[in-house]
Amino acid sequence: MPHQHALLYVTDLAYEARGRRYGDEDIGLTARLRADFHIALCHPRDAVALMDGFDAVVVRNSGPVLHHREAWDAFRTRALERGTRVFNELTGRGDMAGKRYLAELSAAGEAVIPTVDRREDLDRLPPAAEYVVKPEFGADSIGMRVVPADRLAELALDLDGGLLVQPRIDFRHEVSFHFVDRDFQYALYAPDPGRRWELEPYRATAADLAFARRFVAWNAIGHGIQRVDACRTADGELLLVELEDLNPYLSLDRVDAGTREAFAAALTASLRALLA
């Protein structure tokens, strides 16, 4: 019998996410991966204590890092010191490193929602009735708030404390493009902007995929899962909302069995390449 690598699969099965079932997704995915790997599941707070006994660590639906910041920092430090294979690789430039990349990409003229992170840059934002303020290291809408335009000057006093500001824009829908490594797998969209996680399969056009692949190529991950979240504006333009490259929820319950199997096969191939 060929050697099977052992994976430590980091997940918070009990985390309650609005509109998503983290535990169900990871139970199903690990059941499929068990055909090719030895797998043990653990909570993110237990990863440092267990990681040395495995060939690689897979970080999946582990919940927002801000809920276990010290444990995540300790895990990242130890993994980098010991050269531990981690999936996703710890080189991500997207949400893995905080959301400041949105301001950097915006300043570079990329197709992202206009974003600033410094008070002196507020005049770069287009006029809007309301603005969205979010923490640099926020997740799952935690800490996000909407403020009227006449409070923007007041807000500027706190802007250099790790906050981002964006205009609140009207959009037709949100769409998410899912990749394993640099390979596109499937897309889902929320037809109702007010119901972010009521997703349906989306047939991506060549232009859509060119948009998404631009950000995947920009990111510095060779082996990992990335979810490119975008919104489509009233005039049909796609703008990046976030590049989720740490522990993106996959909404595998929203795709058909063939798509789930193709995704699992791609994930298996990527993990094997990481371990080679």
N, C-alpha and C positions, 0 to 999 in steps of 0.2 A: 504494500500500500504506500503511495507517495506521501511524503511528509506534508502535514498540514500545519500552517503557521497559526499561532495563537494571537488573537486580537482582544484587547481590552476596549470595550465599547462603552463610551461615556454618555450617559443619558439621565435625565430626571423623569422617571416614569410617572411621578405623581404631580408634575407641574401642570397647573390648570391654565391653559392658554385660551383666550377668547376665540372661539370658532375653530379650534384645532385640537386634535387628540394626539398629543406627543407620544404617550405610552403605546397606543395602538399602532402608530406608525413604526416605532422602533421594535416592537415585538414582532410585527410582520416582517420587517426588513432583516432582522437578525435571524429569524427562522429560515429565510432564504439563503443568507450568507453562511449559515451553519453547514450547508452542503460542501463548502469549500474551505472553511476555516474552523478552528476551535475558537469559541467566543464566550466571553464572560462580560456581563453588564455591571456597571457600577455608577454610583452617583458622582457628580463632579467633585464633591468634597473628599471622596475616597481615592481619587485617581493617583495622587502622589504616592500613597501608601502601597498601591498595587501595581503600578506601571512597570516596574523593573522585571516583573515576571512574565512579560509578554513581548512578542516580536514587534508589535506596533500598537498605537493607541488611536482609536477612531472616535472623534468628537462629533456627536450628533445632536439630538434634541436635548441639550443640557440646560436649556433655559437661559435667560439673560445673565450675562457674566456679572452684572452689578449686584446680583443677589448672592454671589459667592466670589467676590473680587479677590480676596486674599488667597483662596484656594486656587483660582485660575492663575494668578501671578506666580504662585509657588510651583504649579504644574508647568507653566511655560518656562520658567527659569530652569527647573530640573531637566526638562526635555531638551532644552538647548545645550545645557552643560554636558549631558550624557549622549547627545546625538540620537535621541530616541526618534524613531520614525512616527510621525504624527500625520493623521489624515483628518481634516485638511492640514497641509503643510503650514507651518507657522510664519510664512513669509507674506501673507496677504496684505494688500494695501487698502482694502475696502473696510467694511464694518469691523473686521478683526482688529484694526488699529484705531477704532473710533471713527466718527463721522466727519472729521475735518477735511477729508479728501473731497467732500462735496463742494466746499468753499474753494479748494485748490483747482478742481476741475472746472468750476464755474468761472473762476478768474482766467482760466486758460481758454475759455470760449467753447467748452464742450457742451453737448446737449444734455444738460442737467437742469433741474429746477434752480433758478438763480439763488445763490446761497452766499452769505458772508459770515465771518466769525470775528470781525473787528469793528469797533464803533466808527472808525474813520472810513469804513467801506460801506456804511449804510446807504450812502447816496448812489451806490451802484445798483441797488435793487429797483426794479420797476415799480411804479405807483400801484398801490393796491388798497382796498378798503380794510383788509385785515392781513396780519402777518403771523406765520407759524414760528414759534420759538421752541427749540428742542435742545436738550443737552448733548454735548459731543459724544458722551459715552452712554446715551440712552438706548433703550430697546423696548420693543413691544408697546410703543407709545407712552412709556413711563416718563413722566416729567415734561411731556409736551403740552404746550398751551397755545391758544390763539389770542392775539391782542389786536385791538383796533389801531388804525394808522396814527391816531392822535396820541397814542401812548408810546410810539416808537422812540421818541427822543428820551423819554423817561427810562425806557428799557436800555438804552445805550449805556447807562451808567453801570449796568451789570454785564455788558456784553463780553468783556474780556475774561469772564470767569468760566469759560468752557461752554459757552452757548453758541448755537447757530441760529440764524434768522433767514426765513424764506418768505416770499409773498404767498398768500393763500390763493391758489389759482383754481379755476373751474376746469374740470376735465371730464372727458367722456367715460373713461374707464381706466382701471389699472390692469397691467398685464405683467406676468412673471415668466421669464425664460430660464429654464433649468439646464445646467451643464454639468457633465462629469469631465474633469480636466478641461480641455478646450473643445469638447465635442457636445453639440446641442442634443438634448434629449426630448424635451417637450415644452409646451407653453400652456399656461392657464390664464384666464382673465376673469375679472369681476365686472359683469355688465352693469351692476348698480354701484356707483361710487360710494354709497353709504353702507355697503355690505361687503367689506374688504375680503372676507374669507368664504363667501359664497361663490365658489369658483367653477368655471366651466372650461372644457378644452378649447384651445384657441389655435387656429391655423395660421401660423406665422408666415408672413410674406418674406421675400428675399430682402426687401428693405428693412423689415423688422429685425431679421437675423443679422444683417450687417450692423445695425445699431447695437444690438446686444453683444455681438462678437467684439466690437471695438473696446468695450469695457473689460471683457474677459481677457483680451489680449493685453490690455493695459495692466491688468493685475499680475502679480508675481507668484502665481501658484501653478506648479506643474501637475501635482496630484491633489485632487480635492473636488468638492461639489460647490458650485457657485450658482446663486440665484440672482438674476438681474431683474430688479423691479423697476417698472417704468409707468408713467401715466401718459395717456393720449389727450392732448389738449383739444380745445374746440376746433382748431384749424387743422387737426390731424397729425400734428407733430408729436413724436415720442420724446419724453424727457426722463432722464434717470431720476428715480426716487431714492434708491439705495442699491449698493452692491453687497449682498449678503454672502460673506465668504468665511464665516466662522462655523455656524451651526444652522444653516437654513432649513426651515421646515419645508417638506417636499410635496405635501398635499397628494400623496400617492393614492389616497382613497378617492381622488377626483379624476383619475385616469383609468383607462381600461386595462384588463389583465395583460394584454400583449405589451403595452407601454410600460407597465410595472416590471415585467420580466426583462424587457430590453434595458431598462434602467438598472436593474439588479445585475445583469450581465456586464454592463459597462462599469459599474461600481466594482464588481469582482475583478475585472481585468485591470482596473486602475490600482486596486490594492495589491494585486500580484506584482504589478510593475514597481510599485513603491517598495515592496519587500524583496525584489530581485537583487 
